[in-house]
Amino acid sequence: MDETGEPQSGAKTGKAKANAASEAVAHVKPNPREAAVEALMRLAAEQPWNDIEIGDIAREADLSLADLRELFPSKGAVLGGLSRIIDRAVLEGDSSDLADEPSRERLFDVLMRRLDAMTPYKPALRRISFALRGDPLSMLALNGVALNSHRYMLAAAGIDTEGPLGRVKIQGTVVAFARTVEVWLDDDDPALARTMARLDREIRRGETFMERAEDARRLTAPLRAIGRALMERRPRRERAERSADEDPAAAI
């Protein structure tokens, strides 16, 4: 302070800069993609899914229709965008403390963290789930989104998804999680006892199925090898026959 007790000019300048920075942060717009997803979730929590129009989402997200079109081609695509938000929330978590645990425990932890990340959207997801149960095309499209998400969930749990049975693992996880979500949507117990019991049961069932699938794959390995050999041999014979037909000397 100076002799009059007033703050010095440097202090004033610093305070002004701090205020300006705070105002700037307050006025920063959220990521437009996330804003659209959050807008849809707010609308879906309050009104039926089939009553929500694209224009409603744009207005709620403070976006123009042109901007929303650049981000998402449809309302369903906006819903699919929620999966990426949930994926990031789960994948940014630390799973290093589970590194020495069995794969079942690691997957259980990852999928429970996914449910935790979904909790703020539970009212909306409850309404959406009810509306889409009779829409097989939408469910098929969402299954494709879920396959991409759960490939990363399995990776986060340290479970391999490559190889002949990799896609079976991913699809099996999608189905197991979907069945768990059905229970979770109606489970209002903070401890989620029913949900955790269902998830544990689904994971154990999946393990048993994969063990049987691996056994079947080993048992059928000789038959598959014979089949591959026959398929590889047939094109060579067909090419040789075509070459003979095309050779002018063949007409002699």
N, C-alpha and C positions, 0 to 999 in steps of 0.2 A: 504494500500500500504506500501511497505518497503521504505527505504531511497532512493532507486534508482528510485522510482516512478512506479515500476512494481507491478502488482496485487499480493497479497499474495497467497501462494499455496492453502489455503482453498477456496479462491474465484475462483481460476482456477478450482479446483475440482468441486465446485458447478456449475460453468458454463458448464463444460464438462458433468456433469450428466444431466443438463437441456437439452443440445443439444442431448444427447443420448436418453433421454425420448421423445423428439420431433421427432427424427428419427424413434424411435420404433412405435410411434403412426402413423406416416406417412406410415409405412410399414405394419400396421395391415390389414389383408385381411378382407373384409366384410363377413358377414354371407353367407356361400355358397348357401343356399336356396334363400336368397334375391338376391345374385349376379346373379343367374340363371334367376330369374324373371325379374330383371332389364335388363339383357342382352336381353331377349325375347322382352321386351317392346321397347328397342332401335331398335332392328331389325324390329319389326312390324311397327314402325313409319316410316320406310324408304323403306320397300318392301312388296309385297303381302304376306298375311298370308300363302298361300299354297306353297310359294317358300322357306319358312324357314324350314330348316332341323335340326334334333337333334344335328348333328355335328356343325352346325352354332352357336347354343346356347352355346354349350360347349366351343367353341373357344372364343366367345364373352365374356363369363363369366370367362375365364381363368381356366376352369375346364377340367379334363380328362373325356372321355366318361364313364369310370368306376365310377368316382365320381358323375357325373350327374345321372347315372342310380341308384345309391344308394339313390339319393334325390327324383327323379321323374321318373315315369314309361313311361311318354309320353310328347309330346309337350303340349297337352291339360292340363295335370296335372300341368305343369309349369304355364300355364295361370291361372289355379285354385289357384295357390300359391299367385297370386296377391291379391286375396280376403283376405287372412290372413294379408297381409301387410296393406291393407286398413282398415280391422277390428281393428287392433291394433292402427292405427292412430286415429280412431274415439273413441275407447274405452278408450284411454289414456286422452281424453279431459274431461274437467270439466263441468258437466251438473247441478251442484247443484243450480245454479241461476234460473233454470227452474222448480225446485221441486214443486212449488205451481201453475204452469201453467196447463191448461187443457192438457189431453193426446195428443190431436191433435197438439198442439203447441210443445210439447216435441218431438213427433215423427218427425215433420217438421224440427226442429232444428238438430236432429240426422242425418236425411237423407241428409240435406244440407251440414252438415259436411262431410258426406261420399262423396258427389260430390266434395267438396273442396279437399279432400284427393286424389281423382281420377284425378284431373285436370292436374298434370304433365304427366299423361299417356294418355291424351285425343287424341292426334294424332294417337297413336297406337290403342286405343280402337275404334276409328272411322273406321280404316281399318279392324280391326278384326270383328267388328259388321257387317260390310258389307259382309265380306267373309263367316260368319257363318249363315247368314239368311236362306240359302238354305240347311242347314245341321241339320235336326231334331235330330239326335242322339247326336251331340255335344251340341245342345241347351238343350236337356234333361239332359245331364251330368252336364252342367253348372247350371241348375235349382237346382240340388241337392246341389251344392256348395253354391248357393245363399240362400237356405233354412237354412243352418247352419249359414251363416253370419247374416241373418236377424233375426234369433232367438236371437242373441246377440244385434242387433240393437234395437229390441223391448224391451229387458231387459234394455238397456241403457236409453230408454225412459220411463222406469218404467211401462211397459205394460205387463201384465201376459200372458204367452203363454201355460200354463198348462190347463187341463180340456178338455172336449169334443170338443170345438171349437178352441183349441189352434193351431192346425196345419192349420186350415182354416185361422186364423189370419196371420200366418207366410207366407203361400202361397199367400194370398191376398197382403201382403206387398211386396213380391217378384215381383208380377205382376205390382203393382202400381209403384214400383221403376223402373222396366224395361221400362214401358211406359214413365216415366219421363226422363230416360236416353236417350231415342230416341230423345226427344226434346233437351236435354242438348248437345248432340253430335253436333247438328247443330246450337246451340245458342252461337254466338261469342260476344254477348253483355256482357261487364264486370259485369253489374248489374244482369244478368241472369233473367230478368223479365219474359220471356216466360217460362223458366224452373221452376221458383218458382210458377207461376200461375198454371202450369200443376201439380206440386207436391201437391199444396194445393187442387186442384180439385180431384186428385186421392185419397188423404187421406179422404176427405169429402165423396167421393163415397164409400170408404171402410167402413167408420163408418156407413153409411146408410145400407150397406149390412150386417154388423155384427149385427146391431140392429134387422133387419128382421130375420136373422138366429137364433138369441137368442129367438125371439118371436116364431118362428116355433118350436124350440126345446122345449119350455115350453108347447106349444099346443099339441105336439105329445108325451109328457112325459107319459100319461096314456097308449097310444098304445104301446109304447116301453116297459113299465113295463109288459103288458100282453104278449108281444112277448118273453120277457126274461123268464117269468114264464113257458110258453109253452115249450121253449127250454130246460129249466132245468128239466121239468117233463118227457119229451120224453126219455132222456137217462136212467132214472130210470125204466120206463116201459120196455125198450128194454133190460136192464140188467136182470130184473126179468124174462122176457120171455126166454132169453138165459140160465139162471140158471135152469129153468124148463126143457128145452130141454136137458141140460147136466145131469140132475138128472136121474140115472138109473130107479128110481121108476116111472118116467113119462111114461115108456113103458108099465106099467101094465094096 
